Amino acid sequence: MSRVICDMAMSLDGFVAGPNQSLDNPFGEGENGRLTRWMVDEPELHKAEIEAITAAGAFIMGRNMFGPGRGAWDLEWSGWWGEEPPYHAPVFVLTHHEREPLPMKGGTTFTFVTGGPEEALRLAREAAGDRDVAIAGGGMTVNQYLAAGLIDELRLHVAPVLLGRGERLFDGLADIDLEPLGEPSRTALVTHLTYRPVR
């Protein structure tokens, strides 16, 4: 069976997005690209980590990660990434509102799942075959999968910034231990940490 993995960029104080995420501020107010600056400014130093983030056979994300809307779908909206999203694999979007699958260039098809996290995981495992399934975010979605004990490997990319408020990883998850896997690696812009969540 495929592993369930998760990569999350995070501030030192535990936030994966600032407050008030919107069309103008996809990662929330005050974030300003600081959590993922390492990907832009130091791509060669982090080539292995960047490639690993998009190497899964299928992805799961929350609706907030797919787009800023709530309620009924704006059918003109096809995600933040333009005509060719970086996934190149099936992506299952958790939502309360039905929508037909949305095929994109490069092999990405967004499928909108109203049956909850476990249904999305079942579909993603079927689509991924022997390859990993990645929980792509956002923070609330990752917390749901952590709480259910469904993530096998958690890779944190911790930027040396403080956001002070916003969407926090691990909210309400005090009963989960993180068992280190491998050695951390770091540059001035990020520290990469890998854990096995244990309940």
ABEGO torsion letter per residue (X at the ends): XBBBBBBBBBBAAGBABBBGBBAABAAEBGAGGAAAAAAAAAAAAAAAAAAAAAABABBBBBAAAABABBEBBBAABAEAAEABBAAGBBBBBBBABBBBBBBBBGGBBBBBBAAEAAAAAAAAAAAAEABBBBBAOBAAAAAAAAAAGABABBBBBBBBBBAGBEBBBGBGAAABBBBBBEBBBBBAABBBBBBBBBX
